[in-house]
């Protein structure tokens, strides 16, 4: 509890809003960010998402802490390979084992993020199969977008439901 966080892209085209979002992550003690977005991903209007890793690092340094972002790109509304998912989960586990709270995100914080969270729950035997999907729904109950499914696609939900403990 309190070591793995998940949600939406913490950047913003408005520098002040981006800074507030990143400061909020740091205020929660988050010092590692796992970014599931592609490096040149674009929004529905074809605009590229702004990089935030340098701002995250500089805000952390101003507070006397270390923070960094690592990217594991997954195409929007799809799933990673089994090998990539294991790499993502290994990175999260390593961060948590080192006492470094971790924030996982994609663009909207539902599809790719929900898939990773569901597989994390299964890997650790916290919730397996459909129970993992129910737990994600419960964890998101206060999210303004809680009425939208997470994971988003049938393929993403299948990956969660079939992920095994220890994988």
C-alpha positions in Angstrom: 0.0 0.0 0.0 1.2 3.5 -0.8 4.0 2.4 -3.0 2.4 1.9 -6.4 0.4 4.7 -7.9 -1.3 4.8 -11.3 -3.0 7.4 -13.4 -2.9 9.7 -16.5 -0.1 11.5 -18.2 1.3 14.0 -15.7 2.4 16.6 -18.2 0.4 19.4 -19.7 0.9 22.0 -22.6 0.6 24.7 -19.9 3.9 24.8 -18.0 2.2 25.9 -14.7 -0.3 23.1 -14.8 2.5 20.6 -15.6 4.5 21.9 -12.7 1.5 21.5 -10.3 0.9 17.9 -11.5 4.5 16.9 -11.1 4.8 18.7 -7.7 1.7 16.7 -6.5 3.4 13.5 -7.5 6.5 14.5 -5.5 4.3 15.6 -2.6 3.0 12.0 -2.5 6.6 10.8 -2.1 6.7 9.4 -5.7 10.3 9.3 -6.9 10.0 6.9 -9.9 7.7 7.3 -12.9 7.0 4.5 -15.4 5.8 6.0 -18.6 4.0 3.6 -20.9 3.5 6.2 -23.7 5.4 6.1 -27.0 8.1 8.8 -27.3 6.4 10.6 -30.3 2.8 9.8 -29.3 0.2 12.3 -30.3 -3.3 13.3 -29.0 -6.5 13.2 -31.0 -5.6 16.5 -32.6 -2.2 15.3 -33.8 -0.3 17.2 -31.1 2.7 15.6 -29.5 2.8 15.3 -25.7 5.4 17.4 -24.0 8.2 15.7 -22.3 8.2 16.2 -18.5 11.2 14.2 -17.3 13.6 17.2 -17.0 11.0 19.2 -15.1 10.3 16.3 -12.8 14.0 15.9 -12.1 14.6 19.6 -11.5 11.6 19.9 -9.2 12.8 16.9 -7.2 16.3 18.4 -6.9 14.8 21.7 -5.6 13.2 19.6 -2.8 16.5 17.7 -2.2 15.2 14.4 -3.5 15.9 12.3 -6.5 13.2 11.5 -9.1 13.3 10.0 -12.6 11.2 8.7 -15.3 11.7 5.5 -17.4 9.8 4.7 -20.5 8.4 1.4 -21.6 6.5 2.3 -24.8 3.3 0.5 -25.6 1.2 1.5 -28.6 -2.1 3.2 -27.4 -5.1 0.8 -27.0 -2.8 -2.3 -27.4 -0.8 -4.6 -25.1 2.9 -5.2 -24.6 4.6 -8.5 -25.4 4.9 -10.9 -22.5 8.6 -10.0 -22.3 8.0 -6.3 -22.2 5.3 -6.7 -19.5 7.7 -8.7 -17.4 10.3 -6.0 -17.8 7.8 -3.4 -16.7 6.8 -5.4 -13.7 10.4 -6.1 -12.8 11.2 -2.4 -12.9 8.2 -1.6 -10.6 9.2 -4.4 -8.2 12.8 -3.2 -8.2 11.7 0.4 -7.4 9.4 -0.7 -4.6 12.1 -3.1 -3.2 14.4 -0.1 -3.0 11.7 1.9 -1.1 11.0 4.1 -4.1 7.2 4.8 -4.6 6.3 4.5 -8.3 3.8 6.2 -10.5 2.7 4.3 -13.7 0.9 6.1 -16.4 -0.2 6.2 -20.0 -2.2 9.0 -21.7 -5.5 8.6 -20.0 -4.5 6.2 -17.2 -7.0 3.5 -18.1 -5.9 1.2 -20.9 -2.2 0.5 -20.8 -2.0 1.6 -17.2 -4.9 -0.6 -16.1 -3.3 -3.5 -17.9 0.0 -3.1 -16.1 -1.7 -2.7 -12.7 -3.8 -5.8 -13.3 -0.8 -7.9 -14.2 1.0 -6.5 -11.2 -1.9 -7.6 -8.9 -1.8 -11.0 -10.5 2.0 -11.4 -10.3 1.9 -10.8 -6.6 -1.2 -12.9 -6.0 -3.2 -9.9 -4.7 -6.0 -10.6 -7.3 -6.1 -13.1 -10.1 -8.4 -13.5 -13.2 -11.6 -11.5 -13.1 -10.9 -10.6 -9.5 -8.0 -8.4 -10.7 -10.5 -6.5 -13.0 -12.9 -6.0 -10.1 -10.0 -4.8 -7.9 -9.0 -2.2 -10.5 -12.6 -1.0 -10.7 -12.6 -0.7 -6.9 -9.2 1.1 -6.8 -10.6 3.6 -9.3 -13.8 4.3 -7.5 -12.9 8.0 -6.8 -11.4 8.6 -10.2 -13.5 11.1 -12.1 -13.3 8.7 -15.1 -14.3 5.7 -13.0 -17.3 5.0 -15.2 -14.9 4.3 -18.1 -13.5 0.8 -18.3 -9.9 0.0 -17.2 -8.3 -1.8 -18.9 -10.1 -0.5 -22.0 -10.0 -3.2 -24.6 -10.9 -6.9 -24.7 -7.3 -7.7 -25.5 -6.0 -5.7 -22.5 -8.6 -7.3 -20.2 -7.6 -10.8 -21.5 -4.0 -10.1 -20.7 -4.9 -9.3 -17.1 -7.3 -12.2 -16.6 -4.8 -14.7 -17.9 -1.7 -13.3 -16.2 -0.3 -15.8 -13.6 1.0 -15.4 -10.1 4.7 -15.1 -10.2 4.9 -14.1 -13.9 
